[in-house]
């Protein structure tokens, strides 16, 4: 079947950032694949790039089940290990980050994505990052997948920038949390946006949560405009996210609950039963 352009129809999955809230995307993915909605390309920012990479390497229900198991094995201390010395060094400006990135790198290696380079992913994969020097979004489509994912998930202040092809890169969510525009440019003719949470009205509980909220607020208006522009050209399906309810992006204690809520919310949405959606 041909799309509105000259090429064939291509379904793009776009996965946003959100730290530990990325668990909801696992449930969303299961519901989508269960309903027969499968991606021809995947674009992700931050934790969305991590989930997207696993999906790109294991594009099946069994793969998503394995991803759920991986998520349920994660502990906060693995990704965000508390080191008083590193905290003091960061606070005094001796370091540009608070956490050792080794835990995150080890987790990605443990995930066993099934490919070593982005261009070798069974489903085309694109990871978003941000150039620290220029403040512009960067689409990573080729090269070492571990470096790309580390760059995409390098939350400012939490992890150090990652050098890729001579550029210092940080979290893709800083400039393109919901990269629907990039997904369209990469050939997506029908886009499914998997956000990690609905708008949260509760006050952040910690300093890093406050930084994360500030980024969200700064992006909200521009992201909304981009979504409107893209949706005027191609079908944009925004998968409804469960309520955030003050849940910290650094808390991995509710992973199973988040996966389940993501699945049920998406399954109800796909079935068109709006009464089943949590307000």
N, C-alpha and C positions, 0 to 999 in steps of 0.2 A: 504494500500500500504506500502511496506517495503522500507526503505532507504538503504544506502550503508552498514550500520552497522546491528546489530542484532535486533534493535528496530524499531518501526514504524516511519514514517516521522512525524516530529514535526517542525512547523514553529515558529521561534523566532522573536519577535520584539525587537530591541535594540535601546534605546533612549538616546541620549547624553545630556550633560549639555549645559548651555548657558543663564541662567538667563531669562530675559524677552523675549529673542529670542525663548524660548520654545513654544511660541504661534504658530510658524510655524508647530510644530509637531501636533497640533490639526487639522490643515487643511490636513496634510499628512495622519493622521489616518482616517479622514473622507473619503478621496479618496480611501485609501486602503480597508477599510471595504465596501465601496460602490461597489468596483470592486470584492468583494468576497474574498479578502485576509485577513484572520483572524489569530490571534496568538494562538499558543498552550502554549506558555510561553512568559513572558515579563521580560526583563532585562534593568534597567535604572540607570543612574548616575545623581545626582543633580536634576535639574528641570525635566530631563527625567524620573527620578524615580517617581516624583510627577505625571507627566502625565501618566506614565505607571501604577501607582497604581490606578488612576481613571479608566483607560481602563480595568484593571484587575477586577475591581469591577462592571463595567458597559460596558461589551464588545459588544456594539451595536451602530448603528448610532444615536439612541436617546441618548445614553450615551455620545457620542462625542459631540453632540449638546449641552448637558448640560455642558460639560467641556468647550466648547466655551463660554457659558454664564458666567461661573465662571471666566474665564480669563478676559472677558470684564468688570468684576466688580472690578478687582484689580487696586489699586492705588499705586504708588511708595511709598507714605508715610506710607502705610499699612505694606509693607515688609521691607522698608529701611527708618525708621523714623529718622529724623535728630535731634540729641540731642547734643548741644554744649558741655555739661558736659561730655557726653560719648565720644565724639570726642577727647576732650582734654585728657581724661584719657587714651584713646587708643594711642594717639600720644606720651604721656609721659611714656608709658609702664606700666601704672597702671592696664590696662585691656588688654586682648588679642583679643578684638573684638570691632567693632565700632557701631553695631546695636543691639538693643534689639530683641531677637529671638521670643518674644511673638507674634508679628504680623504674622510671618510665621506659627507658631504653630496654631494660631487661624484660619488662612486661611485653613490649612489642616483639622482641625476639621469641619469647615464650609462646606468643600467639601462633607462630608458625603460619604465616600468611600464605605460603605456597609459591611465592615469587620474590625475587631479590631486587628487581628494578621495576619502576612504575610502568614502563612501556611493555612489560611482560605480563601484566595482570590479565587474567582471562576475560574480565569485563574492564573496558577502558576506565582508568582511574586518574583523577586529577585532585591534587591536594592544594589547598589555599594557604598562603603564608603572607606576611607583611614585611616589606623591605624597611629596615630600621632607618636607613639614611634618607630615603625619599618619602616614606609614609604611604607608599602605593601598594595595592594588592599584587601578589605574584602567584601565577598559576604554575604549579609544578606537575609536569606530565611525563618527564623523563628523568632518569637517574636513580640513585640508590633510594629504595623505598624507606629504609629506616631513617636516613637523614631527612627525607622529605616529611615524614610523619613527626619526627622530633621537632622540626622547624614549625610545622603547622600547629603543634600543641605547646609551643614555648610561650606559655602565659607570661605576660610582662610582669616582672618583679618576682615571679615564682621560679621560673627557669631561665637560664641564660639563652641569648640568641644563638642560632645555629648557622654556621657558614655553609652556604651551598653555592657553588659556582662563583665564589668570590664575593657573595653578598651576605650580609648579616641579616638573618630572617627571624621573625617572631610570629606569634600566634596569628593565624589567618583571620580569626574572629575580630581582630582589631580594626580591620578595614573591609572585610567581606564575610560577615558571620553567616549570612544566607546568600551564597553566591549564585543566585538564579540567573543573573545577567551573564555570568561566565558560562553557566550551563547551556544557555541559549547559544552563545557564541561558539561553543564547542560542538554544536550540532543537535542539541536537545530540541525536539519538536513538541514534546509533552513533558512537563516537569512536575515531579512530586517533591514538595518541600517538607522535610522531616525536622521540625524544630524540637528543641528539648524541653521547653516549658512555656506555659501561657504567661502573660504579663503578671509580674509579682508585685503586689502593693505593700508587702511587709518590709520592714527596715532590715538591711543587712546586719548580720550579727558580728562580723569580724572585719579586720582591716582588708584582707585579701578579697573577701566577699564585697566590700565596699568598692574596691578597684574594679571588680568584675561588673558590678551594677553600674558604675560610672561609664564603662565601655558600652554596656547595653543601652543606656540612656542616650549616649552620644550618637549611637548608630541607628536608633529607632526611627527617626524621621527620614533619614536618607535611605534606609533599607525599605521603608514603606513606599517611598517614591519609586525605587527600582522595581519592586514587586509589581506596582501598578503599571509601569511601562512594559515590563516583560509580559504581564498577563494580557495586555492589549494586542500582543503579537502571537503568543502561543498559549495553549492551555496550561494554567498553573494551578495545580491541586495542592492546597495547603492542608497537610494532615493535622488534625486538631491535637494539640498537646494537652496532657493532663495538667491540673492546677499545680503550681509550684509550691504553694503553701509554706513559704519561708524556708524551704529545703536548701541547705548550703551546697554549693557546687564542689565543696571539698569533703563532703560526708558520704561515705560509701556504705553506710549502715542500712539503707533502705533499697538496695539494688533489686531484690526480687519483687518488692512491691512496685517499683517503678517499671520494671519489665512487664509485669502483669497489667498495670494500668495503661501502659502504652499499647499493649495488644488489644485489650478490651475496647479502649477508646477508638482505635483505628478500625477494628472489626465492625463496631457499631456504625461508624462513619461510612465505611464501604458498603454496608448493608442499607444505608440511607435511613437508619432508624435514629433520628436526631434526639428522640426522647431518652435514648440510652446514654447520650453524651453527658459527662459530668459538667455542670455549669461552672 
